[in-house]
Amino acid sequence: MEYKIHEVSKKLDVPRSTVRYWESEFTDLIKPVRTSGGQRRYTDKDIKNFLKIKDLIRKKNQSIRQTKQMLSKSSSGRESIDLTNKCILVTGGTGSFGKHFCRTILEKHNPRVIRVYSRDELKQDDMRREFGEEKLRYFIGDVRDRDRMRRAMEGVDIVVHAAALKQVPACEYNPLEAVKTNIIGAQNIIDAAIDAGVKKVMALSTDKAVNPVNLYGATKLCAEKIFIQGNSYTGERGTCFSCVRYGNVIGSRGSVIPLFQKQARSGKVTVTDSRMTRFWITLDKAVELVVNGLTHMQGGEIFVPIIPSMKVVDLAKAVAPGCKVEIIGIRPGEKLHESMITEEDGRNTIAYKGMYVVMPALSWWEKGDYSAGEAVLEGFTYSSNNNTQWLTENDLKKIIKGELSEPVSQAPATLNAG
Ligand SMILES: NC(=O)c1ccc[n+]([C@@H]2O[C@H](COP(=O)([O-])OP(=O)(O)OC[C@H]3O[C@@H](n4cnc5c(N)ncnc54)[C@H](OP(=O)(O)O)[C@@H]3O)[C@@H](O)[C@H]2O)c1
């Protein structure tokens, strides 16, 4: 159906001049078609958008600028964020995630530039040689250094925050270093991003932040909370902060596969407990999660991937076939199973676009539109031992040999209570 301007004015109960004014301010949303004689005709979609605009301006007393921000947040129906010509900053860009992220974004998107931010010049130099890519710019800096962060964020559209101290024993032995990098670093990112007018900031978190039993997990939990609530500082500047939370990346620096491979040379591999389970995520999937999160984020969400679990014993047997598996007992600060969504988080969780999204429990900022999501059932939890998707020893062998990519995610297990 198409409407003339006086019909729109009548439907909205506002003068024609207001219709014209709103149309000129909201050109992304109001797109009348033209008749052959050049007359404007408004569509049902235009009417819907006019009603939203009227509601926000007239009933909720929002300014034109605030209304624009809110509507651009809730109208992000697109399938993938447009990174064309964007300036992206990746803290920890020389790490396992950071390098894979840079490679994927350069291959599949067309950013103007990616700033790699980290401390060690040698890792940056190795990466420069490996990538040979002029869109990558290398910034030496520490996330603890607020002034450096501010300078590095000038002109940046999007920040992906991956820098962290992440080795559990190192964080226990150097507790204040873990706090400085993982918590104070998070604060610096938030301050610098707001000051520089960055649009979106995605921070990487971990399942170890859920009911943490070690300092690494506790610092990441604190960082998660700071990022989620950081949205309440942004005000008119409109910077959005969200997190992704995922489990062990098999094959990343310091992960268990290289350890098993090394041990296999002696004919014996060690596993702490035969019942131990973990989630399985690849770097591809981790990067995909971050891109999906950036696409849909409106501020304050924790995006959790739907991924399979495995038994650590099965992984040991797959990596080191024929080797003896010695059980050495669970280590301090280690969990038998990892949890990604607790029952408490579950109350605020929806299944949305192939992910779980934990919505902020407390928010002082405008919440976005997630009406396309499906609430999970009362009592829902998501742990590596109650997963509905499992990798067998055989699957793991094939994945390691490169014969099988990771299994395709099944429908979200919204019924998986308990
Ligand atoms: N790997 C996993 O299994 C896993 C699972 C879940 C979540 N995560 C999260 O994913 C993120 C990336 O992990 P990853 O596996 O890619 O780690 P990684 O390979 O150890 O890389 C860490 C990166 O952070 C940089 N970095 C460390 N401290 C820094 C500081 N103070 N200032 C600036 N840069 C610093 C490192 O470079 P320099 O040393 O040169 O500074 C490096 O580029 C982390 O936040 C981690 O908590 C990882």
The ligand as an SDF file (V2000), in Angstrom:
LIG
                    3D

 48 52  0  0  0  0  0  0  0  0999 V2000
   43.0530  -19.2940   23.9470 N   0  0  0  0  0  0  0  0  0  0  0  0
   41.9700  -19.7070   24.5490 C   0  0  0  0  0  0  0  0  0  0  0  0
   41.7760  -20.8940   24.7670 O   0  0  0  0  0  0  0  0  0  0  0  0
   40.9150  -18.7100   24.9880 C   0  0  0  0  0  0  0  0  0  0  0  0
   39.6470  -19.1580   25.3850 C   0  0  0  0  0  0  0  0  0  0  0  0
   38.6930  -18.2260   25.7550 C   0  0  0  0  0  0  0  0  0  0  0  0
   38.9910  -16.8670   25.7430 C   0  0  0  0  0  0  0  0  0  0  0  0
   40.2440  -16.4580   25.3850 N   0  0  0  0  0  0  0  0  0  0  0  0
   40.5480  -15.0250   25.4200 C   0  0  0  0  0  0  0  0  0  0  0  0
   40.8880  -14.6370   24.1000 O   0  0  0  0  0  0  0  0  0  0  0  0
   41.8430  -13.5880   24.1380 C   0  0  0  0  0  0  0  0  0  0  0  0
   42.9900  -13.8890   23.1800 C   0  0  0  0  0  0  0  0  0  0  0  0
   43.5960  -15.1090   23.5530 O   0  0  0  0  0  0  0  0  0  0  0  0
   44.8020  -15.7060   22.7110 P   0  0  0  0  0  0  0  0  0  0  0  0
   44.6990  -17.1750   22.8170 O   0  0  0  0  0  0  0  0  0  0  0  0
   44.8610  -15.0620   21.3800 O   0  0  0  0  0  0  0  0  0  0  0  0
   46.0280  -15.2040   23.6030 O   0  0  0  0  0  0  0  0  0  0  0  0
   47.5860  -15.1650   23.2270 P   0  0  0  0  0  0  0  0  0  0  0  0
   47.8690  -15.9750   22.0330 O   0  0  0  0  0  0  0  0  0  0  0  0
   48.3450  -15.4290   24.4820 O   0  0  0  0  0  0  0  0  0  0  0  0
   47.8010  -13.6280   22.8380 O   0  0  0  0  0  0  0  0  0  0  0  0
   47.7520  -12.6140   23.7830 C   0  0  0  0  0  0  0  0  0  0  0  0
   48.0160  -11.2920   23.0780 C   0  0  0  0  0  0  0  0  0  0  0  0
   47.8950  -10.2340   24.0150 O   0  0  0  0  0  0  0  0  0  0  0  0
   49.0710   -9.4140   23.9620 C   0  0  0  0  0  0  0  0  0  0  0  0
   49.2330   -8.8480   25.2990 N   0  0  0  0  0  0  0  0  0  0  0  0
   49.4040   -9.4960   26.4710 C   0  0  0  0  0  0  0  0  0  0  0  0
   49.5080   -8.6180   27.4770 N   0  0  0  0  0  0  0  0  0  0  0  0
   49.3560   -7.3880   26.9220 C   0  0  0  0  0  0  0  0  0  0  0  0
   49.3470   -6.0700   27.4450 C   0  0  0  0  0  0  0  0  0  0  0  0
   49.5160   -5.8370   28.7490 N   0  0  0  0  0  0  0  0  0  0  0  0
   49.1770   -5.0330   26.6010 N   0  0  0  0  0  0  0  0  0  0  0  0
   49.0310   -5.2470   25.2710 C   0  0  0  0  0  0  0  0  0  0  0  0
   49.0140   -6.4680   24.7190 N   0  0  0  0  0  0  0  0  0  0  0  0
   49.1970   -7.5200   25.5440 C   0  0  0  0  0  0  0  0  0  0  0  0
   50.1740  -10.3730   23.5260 C   0  0  0  0  0  0  0  0  0  0  0  0
   51.2560   -9.7140   22.9010 O   0  0  0  0  0  0  0  0  0  0  0  0
   52.5150   -9.1440   23.7360 P   0  0  0  0  0  0  0  0  0  0  0  0
   52.9230  -10.2210   24.6730 O   0  0  0  0  0  0  0  0  0  0  0  0
   53.5090   -8.8010   22.6960 O   0  0  0  0  0  0  0  0  0  0  0  0
   52.0190   -7.9070   24.4350 O   0  0  0  0  0  0  0  0  0  0  0  0
   49.4130  -11.1850   22.4860 C   0  0  0  0  0  0  0  0  0  0  0  0
   49.3290  -10.4470   21.2890 O   0  0  0  0  0  0  0  0  0  0  0  0
   42.2360  -13.4060   25.5940 C   0  0  0  0  0  0  0  0  0  0  0  0
   41.5240  -12.3000   26.1080 O   0  0  0  0  0  0  0  0  0  0  0  0
   41.7550  -14.6750   26.2620 C   0  0  0  0  0  0  0  0  0  0  0  0
   41.4020  -14.4440   27.6160 O   0  0  0  0  0  0  0  0  0  0  0  0
   41.2060  -17.3440   24.9860 C   0  0  0  0  0  0  0  0  0  0  0  0
  1  2  1  0
  2  3  2  0
  2  4  1  0
  4  5  1  0
  4 48  2  0
  5  6  2  0
  6  7  1  0
  7  8  2  0
  8  9  1  0
  8 48  1  0
  9 10  1  0
  9 46  1  0
 10 11  1  0
 11 12  1  0
 11 44  1  0
 12 13  1  0
 13 14  1  0
 14 15  2  0
 14 16  1  0
 14 17  1  0
 17 18  1  0
 18 19  2  0
 18 20  1  0
 18 21  1  0
 21 22  1  0
 22 23  1  0
 23 24  1  0
 23 42  1  0
 24 25  1  0
 25 26  1  0
 25 36  1  0
 26 27  1  0
 26 35  1  0
 27 28  2  0
 28 29  1  0
 29 30  1  0
 29 35  2  0
 30 31  1  0
 30 32  2  0
 32 33  1  0
 33 34  2  0
 34 35  1  0
 36 37  1  0
 36 42  1  0
 37 38  1  0
 38 39  2  0
 38 40  1  0
 38 41  1  0
 42 43  1  0
 44 45  1  0
 44 46  1  0
 46 47  1  0
M  CHG  2   8   1  16  -1
M  END
$$$$
